[in-house]
Amino acid sequence: MYAEPGTYLAAALVGFLGGVHCAGMCGGIVGALTLGVRTQENAPKTALLPYLLAYNLGRILTYTLLGALVGGVGLIAANLAHMHDLQRGLHLLAGLFMVALGLYIAGWWRGLSYLERGGGVIWRRLEPLGRTLLPVHRPRQALLLGLLWGFLPCGLVYSVLFWALSATDWLKGALLMLCFGLGTLPNLLLMGGFAVQLRPIIKHPAVRIGAGLLVLLFGVYMLGQLL
């Protein structure tokens, strides 16, 4: 499964559909970042692009490194256990997390919020480092902020990390998270420049439910591959 290009395309699609969740969590951070830049430079929206790209590059780099890490952990575990059985178990876990993610995005079940609270323990240690980079004067500061904000507690990211874990390969795990991160890029770039205009659309129940259903169906498809 993980050698198929369609797998990475699916990861990008999950990232794109999860944009309704990204906008709620990361959109506010990006908006605050770009607001600070506008205040300092009185810049038009087009002048914000280097900062937005730098922020998102840092965020996606963190996702990719985490994907390599968990993929490597999966590989080590697979070498210590029966390869086929472990892969099936991890694949089952990844499919269940995709179903849970779909329910979470649609607003029908908030179980993944418990994972986000757990991740908050790490985030509370990293968040003060981000404050030292504010206000943002240069794109390289936005890049460093993006590297830190890649650790922001997020059920969407954690769900895809479980998917990367089931790849049982550090390179495939990294590629999976890279494609996922690229899938989130359009929404967060738009949120940086048009947050006010897009927020009512993204928060519309029909948009959230539609995106959630598609992710849920993909989770069901993943589970169906085990039959």
N, C-alpha and C positions, 0 to 999 in steps of 0.2 A: 504493500500500500504506500509506504513512505518514499518509494522510488518514483512514484507517479507524479508528473508535474501537476496533475489535477488536485493533489493533496495540498500543494502550496497555494494554488489558486483558491481553494476552499478556505485556507487560513486567512488569505487576504479578504475574502468575502465576509468571513466572520468578523474581522476587524472593521470592515466597512459598515456592516449591519449593526455592530455594537457601538457605532458612532453615537447613537441616541443616548447610550450610557456614558460614553466618553465626554460628550458635551456637558453632561451634568456634573461630572467630577473634574475633568481636566480643563473644560471650557472656561470655568471661572478663573483658574490659574493663568491660562493663556490670556484671558481678557485683562487680568490685573497686570500682567507683564507688558502687554501692548499699551495699556492705558498709561503706564509709567513712561514708556518710550515717547508716546504722543505728548505727554505733559512736558517732558524735557526738551523735545525737539520741535514741537508743534508740527509734527510730520503728517503728511497724507498717508492713506492706507498703503499705497505702493511702497513707501519707505520702510514699512514694517516687515516686508517680506524677508530680508536677511535675518532678522531677529526670530521670526516664526520658523524659518527653515532651520536655524541653528538650534532652537529649542527642541524641535521635533527630531532633528538628527541625533541629539543627545539622548532623547527618550527612546528612540528606536535602537540606538546602540546598546543601551542598557537592556532592552528586551532581548536583543540578539545574544548578548553575553549570558543572560539568565537562561536562555534557551539552550545554549551550548553547555552550560553547567548542569541543568537538569537532564539533558540528553546524555551527558557523560555519566551522571549518576545512574540513569536507567541502564546504560551499557555495562557498568560495573556490576549492578545487581543482576543483570541477565547472565553475566559470566559466572556468577556465584550460584545461580539457580538454574532450573531447567528452562532454557531459552524460550521455547515455544509456549509453555504454560504461562510464564511470566509476561510475555508479550500480550497474550490473550487477556490476562488479568488487567494489565495496564490499559489495554485498548478498551476493555469494558469500563474501567474507571473513567477514561477520557470521554467515552460516549455518554456516560451518566452525567458528567460535568457539563457537557454540551447541552443536554436536556435541561439541567438545572439552570444553565446560563440563559437559555431561551425563555424559561419561566421568569427568570430574574429581570431580563430586559423588558418583557411584556408587563411586568409589575404584578404577576400572579403569585409569586413566591419569593420571599426575601432571605432564603436560607444562606445564600452566598455572602450576605452581610456579616455573618459570623467569621468567615475567612478574612474579610476586610478588617474586622476588629483585631484579629490575630496579627495581621500584617502591620497594624498600627503600632505595635510594639517597636518594630524596626524603624518605622517612619518617624516616630517621636525622637529617635536618636539622630536621624538624618536631617529633619526639617530645620533645626537651628543652623546647619551649614548653609542652607539655601538663603537664609536671611542675611548672611554675610555678603552675598552677591547682589543684594538689592541696595539702591536702585540700579537698574540695568542701563549701562552706558554703551556697551559694546556687544556685538554678536557673540563673542567668545564667552561672555558672562551668561548669555542665554543658553549657549551650548552646555556649560557646566550645570546650569539649573535644570536643563533637560535630562542630563545624566542622573541627577538626584531625583527628579520627579518621575523617572522611570520606575522608582521604588514605591511610588504612591500606592497605598492599599487599594486594590481594584479586583473585584470578583471576575471581571472579564479577563484580565491578564492572568489571574491565577488559573482560570479554567483552561486557557490555551497552554499554560505552562504544564498542566497535567497531560495535555495532548503531546507536548514536546517530550515529556518524560517517557511516554509510551513509544516514542520513536526509537528508544534504546540506542542512540547514536548522537554524539555531540554535534556533528556537522548538520545532520538532518534536524536536530532540535533547534540549532541556531537559525537555519534557513526557515523553519516553520515560524519562529518568532519574528524573524525579519519580515517575512511576507505578511504576517499578522500586523506588525507595526506599520508597514506601508499601506495596508488596508485602512488603518485608522487615520492616515495622513490627510486625506481630503476634508474630512469633517473638522478636524482640529485646525487646519489652515483657514478654513472658512470661518470657524468660530473666532479665530484671532482677529479677523478683519470685519466680520459682520455678525458679531455675537448677538446684538440687540435684535436684528432682523430675523435671525434664524431660530432664536430660542423658542418662540411660540410654535414654530413648525415642528421642531424636534420634540417638544414636550407634548405634542398632540397625542392623545391616547391611541388613535388609529395607526400612527407612525410607529409608536413603541410596540404595539401588539403585532403589527405586520412584521417588523424586524425580529421580534422575539419568536414568532411562529416559524420563521425561516430557519433561525438558529436551532430551534427545538427539532424541526424536521431533519436537519443535518445530523443532530445527535442521534435521532432514531435510525437514520441511515447508517451511522457508524456502528450502532449496536446490531443492526441487521446483518452487517458483514461478518459477525461472529457466528451466525446460524449456519 
